Amino acid sequence: MKKKSLILLVIGAILLLFALRRGHFTNSVIFTGDEWDYQSIAVNYCDGHGYPVTGLIEEIDRYKIVDLTEEKIRFWQHFSGIKAFHRPPFYPVFLCVTYRLFGVNPLIIKYLQLIVLLCAGILLVVAGKLFWGEKGYFIGLLGFISFFILNRRFPEHLMPENWQFLFLSIITICLYFHYRGSVISSILLGTILGISVLNKGTTLLLFPLVILCDLYCMLFKRKGRLLNTLVFLIGFLAITGIWSGYLSSQVHHFTFVSTQSNEVLLDGNNEYCSDGLWHPEWRDDINAFYNADHGTHLDMLRVISFYSHNPEYLLNIPAKIKAGFSPLLTFSFLLTLLMILLAIWLFKRSRTYTSKLYRYLAVPVALGLIVLAVYFGFFSGTLNKLQYSYLVILMLSLYALYYNQMSVSGFLVPREFILIFFNFFIFSVVFYVCNETYSSRYVKTMEGIFLLTDFYLLAAIYKVLLSVIGSGQDVSGYSHRRDFRDFFG
């Protein structure tokens, strides 16, 4: 154990030195994405203008923002003195506290974010060990190294996603113990998830997903405990409720976490969203659907009405799936490996079929899956939105179909990973994808989980291939019919 900890410490130190040497850490902030807004809030707070006041109030040099043009300065001035309640509070408060302690020094923020990224990666090793035992340690180690190298440039930017990396690693570990009956872990899960939502709302849908999974376990599998669900619920609502109560008192109507929560729903579902990205342009278009009175003021109903009146814009949905996931090579690699594993596993299992027809069909089906998987792996980035979405949904559906049988064989992607994935999948479909600064930066925060799954699937493929080449004995272990309820058990 001490030896493994020492190895982890040495690797962490090497990665940290690598990032510092190869990175571009400056004591300034680029006027891009949301960085100018977060920097403005923190500087204005330190200079006594209150929280969360944004915009250009002090001299420009005070903000240490570079890459400015006259157009950007005018845009910045437009927000001067406005209270930025559209920003969830955790990340701006982190900046405010750090600047109050060390002065307006973005370089310190970036160094702290690098440490946060390192901690998130180390926790991937812990997660791997928990889910897969001894081999999981090495899977986690490979995941940690790859994760840190792929995301080492993220801390150079002032963005809340830097903390989402760490929160998701903690949430993954808490979910593991939550589903094994630990009340303390359930409280911690609710609390950390609440803080994560107060940092960036991209994890919000994980709250109802966990509750639904808990209820399914209790009602149909006779597993799980109501106490765990209740303390999870209390932990989440306590953290988010305190801020939401204060926010509601400031804006004089009930608001959950951020005043932007309603806007993003409309900004991601309108006439301009054919690329699946964020488009607030409709607000300035008098002919836009939402600017006409359609008899409802509830934003979800307005979105439903938009698609029902304009069914051609349903193509926005596959555009979101492509925009949200195709830039992530780790996700494409995951689905490719998943299909290869499924193909080899089906071929191996076909030897146990009593029907000759099934045995003969297994070979072309397996070969077809391999061709499809390789095709997706090489061309996923160039496929159009319909092709990409179709292949993603097909591959996920095939895995769901054989999930229970493969889990008996020991080839199991943890349900905790799947819940987190569906949080981001549903979020991307319902709201929108943001490609500013980093492509797919919302979904990218779960890249550590993609990497753990990638290396796990590589190990699983190696195991199945050894079985096929070696003894020829059946590794499926599947002798009776199972249903989808095993996903929750």
C-alpha positions as CSV (number, residue, x, y, z in Angstrom):
1,M,0.0,0.0,0.0
2,K,2.8,2.4,0.9
3,K,4.6,1.5,-2.3
4,K,1.5,2.3,-4.4
5,S,1.0,5.6,-2.6
6,L,4.6,6.5,-3.2
7,I,4.3,5.6,-6.9
8,L,1.2,7.8,-7.1
9,L,3.0,10.7,-5.4
10,V,6.0,10.5,-7.7
11,I,3.8,10.3,-10.8
12,G,1.7,13.3,-9.5
13,A,4.9,15.3,-8.9
14,I,6.2,14.5,-12.4
15,L,2.9,15.5,-14.0
16,L,2.8,18.7,-12.0
17,L,6.3,19.7,-13.2
18,F,5.4,18.7,-16.8
19,A,2.3,21.0,-16.7
20,L,4.2,23.9,-15.2
21,R,7.0,23.6,-17.7
22,R,4.9,23.0,-20.8
23,G,1.9,25.2,-19.8
24,H,1.4,28.9,-20.4
25,F,0.6,30.3,-16.9
26,T,0.4,34.1,-17.0
27,N,-0.7,36.6,-14.4
28,S,-3.5,37.8,-16.7
29,V,-7.0,36.8,-17.9
30,I,-8.0,36.5,-21.5
31,F,-11.3,38.2,-22.5
32,T,-13.0,35.1,-23.8
33,G,-15.9,32.9,-22.8
34,D,-17.1,33.8,-19.3
35,E,-13.6,34.6,-17.9
36,W,-14.0,38.4,-18.1
37,D,-17.3,38.1,-16.1
38,Y,-15.8,36.1,-13.3
39,Q,-12.7,38.3,-13.1
40,S,-14.9,41.4,-13.0
41,I,-17.0,40.1,-10.1
42,A,-13.9,39.2,-8.1
43,V,-12.0,42.4,-8.7
44,N,-15.1,44.6,-8.1
45,Y,-15.7,42.8,-4.8
46,C,-12.1,43.3,-3.6
47,D,-12.4,47.0,-4.4
48,G,-15.5,47.4,-2.3
49,H,-18.2,47.4,-4.9
50,G,-20.1,44.5,-3.3
51,Y,-21.0,41.0,-4.5
52,P,-21.7,40.0,-7.3
53,V,-21.2,43.2,-9.2
54,T,-19.8,42.7,-12.7
55,G,-18.6,44.9,-15.5
56,L,-15.9,47.6,-16.0
57,I,-15.9,49.9,-12.9
58,E,-12.2,50.4,-12.0
59,E,-9.4,51.3,-14.4
60,I,-8.9,48.7,-17.1
61,D,-5.4,47.7,-15.9
62,R,-6.8,46.8,-12.5
63,Y,-8.6,43.8,-13.9
64,K,-5.5,42.3,-15.6
65,I,-7.6,41.3,-18.6
66,V,-5.7,41.1,-22.0
67,D,-6.7,40.6,-25.6
68,L,-9.0,43.6,-25.5
69,T,-10.4,45.5,-28.5
70,E,-12.7,48.6,-28.6
71,E,-15.6,46.3,-29.3
72,K,-14.9,44.1,-26.3
73,I,-14.5,47.1,-24.1
74,R,-17.8,48.5,-25.1
75,F,-19.4,45.1,-24.5
76,W,-17.7,45.0,-21.1
77,Q,-18.9,48.5,-20.2
78,H,-22.5,47.5,-21.0
79,F,-22.5,45.3,-17.9
80,S,-20.9,47.8,-15.6
81,G,-22.6,47.8,-12.1
82,I,-25.0,45.0,-12.9
83,K,-25.3,42.3,-10.2
84,A,-24.4,39.0,-11.8
85,F,-27.0,36.7,-10.2
86,H,-26.9,34.7,-13.5
87,R,-23.7,33.2,-12.2
88,P,-23.9,30.4,-9.6
89,P,-21.9,31.5,-6.6
90,F,-19.2,28.9,-5.9
91,Y,-16.6,29.9,-8.5
92,P,-16.9,33.7,-8.1
93,V,-16.7,33.3,-4.3
94,F,-13.5,31.2,-4.8
95,L,-12.0,34.0,-6.8
96,C,-13.2,36.7,-4.3
97,V,-11.7,34.9,-1.3
98,T,-8.4,34.1,-3.1
99,Y,-8.0,37.7,-4.3
100,R,-8.9,39.1,-0.8
101,L,-6.2,36.9,0.7
102,F,-3.4,37.3,-1.9
103,G,-4.4,40.3,-3.9
104,V,-5.6,40.4,-7.5
105,N,-3.3,37.7,-8.8
106,P,-4.7,35.4,-11.5
107,L,-1.5,33.4,-11.5
108,I,-2.3,32.1,-8.0
109,I,-5.7,31.1,-9.1
110,K,-4.3,29.1,-12.0
111,Y,-1.8,27.3,-9.8
112,L,-4.5,26.4,-7.3
113,Q,-6.6,25.1,-10.2
114,L,-3.7,22.9,-11.3
115,I,-3.6,21.4,-7.8
116,V,-7.4,20.8,-8.1
117,L,-6.9,19.0,-11.4
118,L,-4.2,16.9,-9.9
119,C,-6.5,15.9,-6.9
120,A,-9.3,15.1,-9.4
121,G,-6.9,12.8,-11.2
122,I,-5.7,11.1,-8.1
123,L,-9.2,10.3,-7.0
124,L,-9.7,8.5,-10.3
125,V,-7.1,6.0,-9.0
126,V,-9.2,5.6,-5.9
127,A,-12.4,5.1,-7.9
128,G,-10.7,2.5,-10.1
129,K,-9.5,0.6,-7.1
130,L,-13.0,0.7,-5.5
131,F,-14.9,-0.5,-8.6
132,W,-12.5,-3.1,-10.0
133,G,-10.2,-4.1,-7.2
134,E,-6.5,-4.7,-7.8
135,K,-6.6,-4.3,-11.5
136,G,-8.6,-1.2,-11.0
137,Y,-5.6,0.5,-9.4
138,F,-3.7,0.2,-12.6
139,I,-6.7,1.2,-14.7
140,G,-7.1,4.2,-12.4
141,L,-3.4,5.0,-12.7
142,L,-3.5,5.0,-16.5
143,G,-6.7,7.0,-16.4
144,F,-5.1,9.6,-14.0
145,I,-2.0,10.1,-16.3
146,S,-4.1,10.4,-19.4
147,F,-6.7,12.7,-17.8
148,F,-4.1,15.1,-16.4
149,I,-2.2,15.3,-19.7
150,L,-5.4,15.8,-21.8
151,N,-6.7,18.6,-19.4
152,R,-3.5,20.2,-18.2
153,R,-4.3,23.4,-20.1
154,F,-7.7,23.9,-18.5
155,P,-6.3,25.5,-15.3
156,E,-4.8,28.3,-17.5
157,H,-8.4,29.7,-17.8
158,L,-10.7,31.1,-15.1
159,M,-13.6,28.8,-15.6
160,P,-15.7,26.8,-13.0
161,E,-15.1,23.6,-15.0
162,N,-11.8,23.4,-13.2
163,W,-13.7,22.6,-10.0
164,Q,-16.2,20.4,-11.7
165,F,-13.4,17.9,-12.5
166,L,-12.8,17.5,-8.8
167,F,-16.5,17.4,-7.8
168,L,-17.3,14.7,-10.3
169,S,-14.4,12.5,-9.0
170,I,-15.7,12.9,-5.4
171,I,-19.3,12.3,-6.5
172,T,-18.3,9.1,-8.3
173,I,-16.7,7.7,-5.1
174,C,-19.6,8.9,-3.0
175,L,-22.1,7.1,-5.3
176,Y,-20.1,3.9,-4.9
177,F,-20.6,4.0,-1.1
178,H,-24.1,5.4,-1.3
179,Y,-25.3,2.3,-3.2
180,R,-23.6,0.2,-0.5
181,G,-25.6,1.7,2.3
182,S,-23.2,4.3,3.8
183,V,-25.3,7.0,5.4
184,I,-22.3,9.3,5.8
185,S,-21.5,8.9,2.1
186,S,-25.1,9.7,1.2
187,I,-24.9,12.9,3.1
188,L,-21.6,13.8,1.5
189,L,-23.0,12.9,-1.9
190,G,-25.9,15.3,-1.5
191,T,-23.7,18.0,-0.1
192,I,-21.0,17.8,-2.8
193,L,-23.5,17.5,-5.6
194,G,-25.2,20.6,-4.2
195,I,-21.9,22.5,-4.2
196,S,-21.2,21.2,-7.7
197,V,-24.5,22.7,-8.9
198,L,-23.7,26.0,-7.2
199,N,-20.4,25.9,-9.2
200,K,-22.0,25.0,-12.5
201,G,-25.5,23.7,-13.2
202,T,-24.3,21.0,-15.6
203,T,-24.6,18.4,-12.8
204,L,-28.2,19.3,-11.7
205,L,-29.9,16.4,-13.5
206,L,-27.9,13.9,-11.5
207,F,-30.1,14.8,-8.5
208,P,-33.3,13.4,-9.9
209,L,-31.4,10.5,-11.6
210,V,-30.0,9.3,-8.3
211,I,-33.4,9.6,-6.6
212,L,-35.1,7.6,-9.4
213,C,-32.4,4.9,-9.3
214,D,-32.8,4.7,-5.5
215,L,-36.6,4.4,-5.7
216,Y,-36.3,1.7,-8.4
217,C,-33.9,-0.2,-6.2
218,M,-36.2,-0.1,-3.2
219,L,-39.5,-0.8,-5.1
220,F,-38.3,-3.5,-7.5
221,K,-35.0,-4.9,-6.2
222,R,-35.6,-4.7,-2.5
223,K,-32.2,-3.1,-2.2
224,G,-31.2,0.3,-0.9
225,R,-32.5,2.1,2.1
226,L,-34.9,5.0,2.4
227,L,-32.6,6.7,4.9
228,N,-29.8,7.0,2.4
229,T,-32.1,8.7,-0.1
230,L,-33.5,11.0,2.5
231,V,-30.1,12.2,3.8
232,F,-28.9,12.6,0.2
233,L,-32.0,14.7,-0.5
234,I,-31.5,16.8,2.7
235,G,-27.8,17.4,2.0
236,F,-28.5,18.6,-1.6
237,L,-31.5,20.8,-0.7
238,A,-29.8,22.3,2.3
239,I,-26.8,23.5,0.3
240,T,-28.7,24.7,-2.8
241,G,-31.7,26.0,-0.7
242,I,-29.6,28.5,1.4
243,W,-28.3,30.2,-1.7
244,S,-31.6,30.0,-3.6
245,G,-33.4,31.6,-0.7
246,Y,-31.0,34.5,-0.6
247,L,-31.1,34.8,-4.4
248,S,-34.9,34.8,-4.4
249,S,-35.0,37.6,-1.8
250,Q,-32.6,39.7,-4.0
251,V,-34.6,39.3,-7.3
252,H,-38.0,39.3,-5.5
253,H,-39.3,36.0,-7.0
254,F,-38.4,32.4,-6.5
255,T,-35.2,31.5,-8.3
256,F,-33.3,28.2,-8.0
257,V,-29.4,28.6,-8.0
258,S,-29.2,31.1,-10.9
259,T,-31.4,33.6,-12.8
260,Q,-29.9,32.1,-15.9
261,S,-31.7,28.7,-15.4
262,N,-34.7,29.7,-17.4
263,E,-32.8,31.6,-20.1
264,V,-30.6,28.7,-21.0
265,L,-33.6,26.5,-21.8
266,L,-34.8,29.0,-24.5
267,D,-31.3,29.9,-25.6
268,G,-30.7,26.2,-26.5
269,N,-34.0,25.6,-28.2
270,N,-34.8,28.2,-30.9
271,E,-34.5,28.9,-34.6
272,Y,-30.8,29.6,-34.4
273,C,-29.7,26.4,-32.8
274,S,-29.2,24.2,-35.9
275,D,-25.6,23.6,-34.8
276,G,-26.6,22.5,-31.3
277,L,-24.8,25.4,-29.6
278,W,-25.9,28.3,-27.4
279,H,-27.8,31.0,-29.3
280,P,-29.3,33.9,-27.5
281,E,-29.8,35.9,-30.7
282,W,-33.6,35.2,-30.6
283,R,-33.9,37.8,-27.9
284,D,-33.1,40.6,-30.4
285,D,-35.2,39.1,-33.2
286,I,-38.8,40.5,-33.1
287,N,-39.9,37.7,-35.4
288,A,-38.5,34.9,-33.2
289,F,-41.1,32.4,-32.0
290,Y,-40.5,33.2,-28.3
291,N,-41.1,36.9,-28.8
292,A,-44.7,36.2,-29.9
293,D,-47.4,35.6,-27.4
294,H,-48.4,31.9,-27.5
295,G,-50.5,31.8,-24.4
296,T,-48.0,30.4,-21.9
297,H,-45.2,31.8,-19.7
298,L,-43.7,28.5,-18.5
299,D,-40.4,28.1,-20.3
300,M,-40.6,24.3,-20.7
301,L,-44.1,24.7,-22.2
302,R,-42.8,27.4,-24.5
303,V,-40.1,25.0,-25.7
304,I,-42.6,22.2,-26.3
305,S,-44.8,24.7,-28.2
306,F,-41.8,25.8,-30.3
307,Y,-41.0,22.2,-31.4
308,S,-44.7,21.4,-32.0
309,H,-45.2,24.4,-34.2
310,N,-41.8,24.0,-35.9
311,P,-41.1,20.3,-36.2
312,E,-38.3,20.9,-38.7
313,Y,-36.2,22.2,-35.7
314,L,-36.3,18.8,-34.0
315,L,-33.0,18.4,-36.0
316,N,-31.5,20.7,-33.3
317,I,-31.6,17.7,-31.0
318,P,-29.2,15.4,-32.9
319,A,-27.1,18.5,-33.6
320,K,-26.7,18.9,-29.8
321,I,-25.6,15.2,-29.4
322,K,-23.0,15.6,-32.1
323,A,-21.7,19.0,-30.8
324,G,-21.6,17.7,-27.2
325,F,-19.8,14.5,-27.7
326,S,-18.0,14.2,-31.1
327,P,-15.1,16.5,-30.2
328,L,-14.2,14.2,-27.3
329,L,-12.0,11.4,-28.7
330,T,-12.2,9.6,-25.4
331,F,-15.9,9.1,-25.9
332,S,-15.5,7.9,-29.5
333,F,-12.8,5.5,-28.3
334,L,-15.1,4.3,-25.6
335,L,-17.9,3.4,-27.9
336,T,-15.5,1.8,-30.4
337,L,-14.1,-0.4,-27.6
338,L,-17.6,-1.2,-26.4
339,M,-18.7,-2.5,-29.7
340,I,-15.5,-4.5,-30.2
341,L,-16.0,-6.1,-26.8
342,L,-19.7,-6.8,-27.6
343,A,-18.8,-8.4,-30.9
344,I,-16.1,-10.7,-29.5
345,W,-18.3,-11.6,-26.6
346,L,-21.2,-12.5,-28.9
347,F,-19.0,-14.6,-31.1
348,K,-17.6,-16.4,-28.0
349,R,-21.0,-17.0,-26.6
350,S,-22.4,-18.3,-29.9
351,R,-20.6,-21.5,-29.3
352,T,-23.1,-22.3,-26.5
353,Y,-26.2,-21.9,-28.7
354,T,-28.0,-25.1,-29.5
355,S,-29.6,-23.7,-32.6
356,K,-27.4,-23.9,-35.7
357,L,-29.1,-20.8,-37.1
358,Y,-28.1,-18.7,-34.1
359,R,-24.5,-20.0,-34.3
360,Y,-24.3,-19.1,-38.0
361,L,-25.8,-15.7,-37.5
362,A,-23.4,-14.8,-34.7
363,V,-20.4,-14.6,-37.0
364,P,-21.7,-11.9,-39.5
365,V,-23.4,-10.0,-36.6
366,A,-20.1,-9.9,-34.7
367,L,-18.1,-8.9,-37.8
368,G,-20.7,-6.2,-38.6
369,L,-20.4,-4.8,-35.1
370,I,-16.6,-4.6,-35.4
371,V,-16.9,-2.8,-38.8
372,L,-19.4,-0.4,-37.3
373,A,-17.3,0.3,-34.3
374,V,-14.1,0.9,-36.3
375,Y,-16.1,3.1,-38.7
376,F,-17.4,5.2,-35.8
377,G,-14.0,5.4,-34.2
378,F,-12.3,6.8,-37.3
379,F,-15.1,8.9,-38.8
380,S,-17.2,10.1,-35.8
381,G,-15.9,13.6,-36.1
382,T,-16.9,13.9,-39.7
383,L,-20.3,12.3,-39.6
384,N,-23.3,14.6,-40.0
385,K,-25.6,15.2,-37.0
386,L,-28.2,12.5,-37.9
387,Q,-25.6,9.8,-38.6
388,Y,-23.6,10.5,-35.5
389,S,-26.7,10.6,-33.2
390,Y,-28.1,7.4,-34.8
391,L,-24.8,5.5,-34.3
392,V,-24.4,6.7,-30.7
393,I,-28.0,5.7,-29.7
394,L,-27.7,2.4,-31.6
395,M,-24.4,1.5,-29.7
396,L,-25.8,2.5,-26.3
397,S,-29.0,0.5,-27.0
398,L,-27.1,-2.6,-28.0
399,Y,-25.0,-2.3,-24.8
400,A,-28.2,-1.9,-22.8
401,L,-29.7,-4.9,-24.5
402,Y,-26.8,-7.1,-23.4
403,Y,-25.9,-5.3,-20.2
404,N,-27.2,-8.0,-17.8
405,Q,-25.7,-10.9,-19.7
406,M,-22.3,-9.2,-19.9
407,S,-22.4,-8.2,-16.2
408,V,-22.6,-11.9,-15.3
409,S,-19.4,-12.3,-17.2
410,G,-17.7,-9.6,-15.2
411,F,-17.7,-7.1,-18.1
412,L,-19.6,-4.4,-16.2
413,V,-19.4,-0.6,-16.6
414,P,-20.5,0.6,-13.2
415,R,-24.0,2.0,-12.8
416,E,-22.4,5.1,-11.2
417,F,-20.6,5.9,-14.4
418,I,-23.8,5.4,-16.4
419,L,-25.8,7.7,-14.2
420,I,-23.2,10.5,-14.6
421,F,-23.1,10.0,-18.4
422,F,-26.9,10.2,-18.7
423,N,-26.8,13.4,-16.6
424,F,-24.6,15.1,-19.3
425,F,-26.4,13.4,-22.2
426,I,-29.8,14.6,-21.1
427,F,-28.4,18.1,-20.2
428,S,-26.9,18.4,-23.7
429,V,-30.2,17.4,-25.3
430,V,-32.5,19.6,-23.1
431,F,-30.3,22.7,-22.9
432,Y,-27.3,23.3,-25.1
433,V,-23.6,22.7,-25.8
434,C,-20.9,25.3,-25.1
435,N,-17.8,25.2,-27.3
436,E,-16.2,28.4,-26.1
437,T,-12.6,28.1,-25.0
438,Y,-12.8,24.3,-25.1
439,S,-14.9,22.1,-27.4
440,S,-17.7,20.3,-25.4
441,R,-16.4,21.8,-22.2
442,Y,-19.5,20.8,-20.2
443,V,-19.2,17.1,-21.1
444,K,-15.4,17.3,-20.9
445,T,-15.6,17.5,-17.1
446,M,-16.5,13.8,-17.0
447,E,-13.6,12.9,-19.2
448,G,-11.9,11.1,-16.3
449,I,-14.8,8.7,-16.2
450,F,-14.6,8.1,-20.0
451,L,-10.9,7.3,-19.6
452,L,-11.5,4.9,-16.7
453,T,-14.1,3.1,-18.9
454,D,-11.7,3.1,-21.9
455,F,-8.9,1.4,-20.0
456,Y,-11.4,-1.0,-18.4
457,L,-12.8,-2.0,-21.8
458,L,-9.3,-2.5,-23.1
459,A,-8.6,-4.9,-20.2
460,A,-12.0,-6.7,-20.8
461,I,-11.2,-7.1,-24.6
462,Y,-7.8,-8.6,-23.7
463,K,-9.5,-11.0,-21.3
464,V,-12.1,-12.2,-23.8
465,L,-9.5,-12.5,-26.6
466,L,-7.4,-14.7,-24.3
467,S,-10.4,-16.9,-23.7
468,V,-11.3,-17.2,-27.4
469,I,-7.7,-18.0,-28.4
470,G,-7.0,-20.2,-25.4
471,S,-9.1,-22.9,-23.8
472,G,-12.2,-22.2,-25.8
473,Q,-14.3,-22.4,-22.7
474,D,-17.4,-20.2,-22.5
475,V,-16.7,-17.0,-20.5
476,S,-20.2,-15.7,-20.7
477,G,-21.4,-17.5,-17.5
478,Y,-24.9,-16.8,-18.8
479,S,-27.3,-19.7,-18.2
480,H,-30.6,-18.1,-17.4
481,R,-32.7,-15.2,-18.5
482,R,-32.2,-11.9,-16.7
483,D,-34.0,-8.6,-17.1
484,F,-33.1,-4.9,-17.1
485,R,-33.7,-4.7,-13.3
486,D,-30.2,-6.0,-12.8
487,F,-28.9,-2.7,-13.9
488,F,-30.1,-1.3,-10.6
489,G,-29.0,-4.3,-8.4
